[in-house]
């Protein structure tokens, strides 16, 4: 395997869309005072997110592949993405209900709702055309992070933003290099993921007033 292929696959795995909600909340503990309020409950936050947004959808795709309902794990065929999108929506909706029942901060529910709204956006777009799910995911991560920083905490972690944008660029190049997506699908996925997640967090903040 060439070095380029290896690196592209590494970025695609580490920055897999199923992991983006987990990364979003993990970063929240790192760059805000959120950990001060919930220092003894980090696992209680991170494990349900990893379970609902990552493990359950991944296992579902594994089952679909074993049942030969999809041709490959990358879901290269647009028409094979509808059921996984719906499963992701269901899992993320269950995650949202779980945290809603715990009476957590209303703006934090926006962070939890972002994966659901991004999945719904991806499902609707998929009716008409294919979009990069990886870029939807990392766009969502950036949208959530910026919305929390600017609309909730009034922070400007400049270095964090630079790192996230560089990672998004590396992921975009990786998807293009592996020929999994076109440039339009990559750019469109990032823009949609960013906008939808940013507005989801902002909307929850607006509703809390």
N, C-alpha and C positions, 0 to 999 in steps of 0.2 A: 504493500500500500504506500502510495506517495505521501510525502510529508503534508502537502496541501490537503489531500483527502482526510488524512488523520486529524489535522487541526480543525478542519471544517466539521467533522463528525463530533469531535470533542466539544466544540462550541454549541453544536446542535443538541447534544445530550445535556451538558451542564445548564444551558439556557433553554431547556425544554419548557413549553408553555404550561405543562402541568405543575411545574415548580415555581412559577412566577408569583402566585398568591402567597406561598410560603416565604419566598424571598421578600415580598412586600412587607409582611409583618415582622420578619426578622430584622429588616432594616429599620423598621419603626422603633424597635427596641434599642437600636444602635444610635440613631441620630436625633432622637427626641427624649423627653423625660418620661416617656411611657414606662420604661423599665423601673423608674422610681416608684410609680404607683402600683406596679404589678410584678415586682422583683421575685416574688415567691410563686408566681403563677405563669412563668414563661412557658413551661411544658404544657400547661392547660390551654394556652393559646395556640402554640405551634403544632402540637400533635393533631388536634381536630382539623386544622387547615391542611396539613400534609395528607391526612387520611381522606378527607372529602374531595379536595381539589387535585390531589396527586395519585394516591394509591388506588382508590376506587375506580377512577376513570381509566387508569393504566391497566388494571386487572380486567376491566370490561373489554378493552381493546384486545387484550390477550385472549379472552374467551372468544371474541368475534373471529380472530385469526385462526384459532384452533377449530372453530366451527366452519371455517372457510367462507365466512360471510364478507370478509375483506381480503384483498390480495396481498397487502403488505402493511407493516406497522406504520409506515409513513403516510398511509391513506392518500396515496398519489391520485387515485380516482376520486374526483369531486363528489360523485354520487354515492360513494361509500362513506362519506363524512357525516351524513344526516343523522344516523343513529348515534354515533359517538358525540356529536354536538348536543343532541338531546340528553344523552346520559350525563354529559358534563354540566348541562344546565340543571338537571335534577340534583346532581351531587352538590353543586355550588349553592343551589337553592336550599338544600337541607342544611348546609353549613351556615347559611345566612340565618335560617330559623333557629339553629342551635345557639348562635351568639345573640340573636334578638331575645331569646328566652332568658338569657343571663343578665339582661338589663345593662349592657355595656354602653359606653359613650355613643351617642347617636352618630357622630362623625366617623367613629370606628366602624359602624355598620356600613358606611359608604365604602370603606376599604374592603370589607368582606363582600359587599354587593358588587363591586367592580368586576370580579371574575365572572359572575353571572351575567351582567349586562354585556360584557365583552363576548361571552359565549353566544348570547342571543344575537348580537350584531353579526358574529361570524356565521351563525346559522342562516340568518336572513340573506346575507351576502352570498352564501353558498348556493342559494336557490338560483341565482343568476350567473355567478362566476366564481372561480376559485381565488382564494386569498391565502397569503402565508399565515398559518396559525402561529408559527414561531414569532413572527413579527407582531401579530395581534397580542401575544403574550408579553413580550418585552416592552411594547408600546404601552400596554396596560400597567406594567411595573413603573415605568417612567411617569405616566399620568397620575397614578396614585401618589407616588413620592412627591412630585411637584405640587400637587393639590394639597397634600397634608402640610408641606413646608410653607406654602404661601397663604393658604386659606385657613389653616388651623393653628399652626405653631409660629407663624411669622419668622421662619428661618430661611437662611440662604446658604446651605451646605454646598458651596461652589465645587469643591473637589469631588464630592459624591456625584453631582450632576455630570461632571466631566467623565468620570469613570463609567457611569451608566450609559452615557451617549456613545462612548468608545466601544463598550460591550455590545450595544445595539448595532453599531456599525460593523463590528466583527461578525455578529450573527447574520446580518444582512448579506455580507460578502460570502459567508459560509453557505447560505441557502442558494445563492446564485452560483457559487463554485460547484456545488453538488448537483446543480441543475434541477432542484426540487421546485423552484419557483422562478417566475419571470421578474424583471425589475418592477413592473407595474404591481404585481402581487405583493412584492416585498414592501414597496413604498406605501401602497394602499393599506396593507395590514398594519404597518406601524402607525400611520396617521389615524386610522379608525380606532385601534387599541388605545392610543394615547388620548384622543379626544373623548371617547366614551368613558374611560376610567376617570379622567380628570373631572368631567362633568358629573359623574356619579357621586364622587366624594363631595364636590362642591354642592350638589343638589341636596345631599343629606344635611350638610351644614346649614343651608338656606332653610330647610324645613324645620330645623331645630329651634329657629328663632320665632 
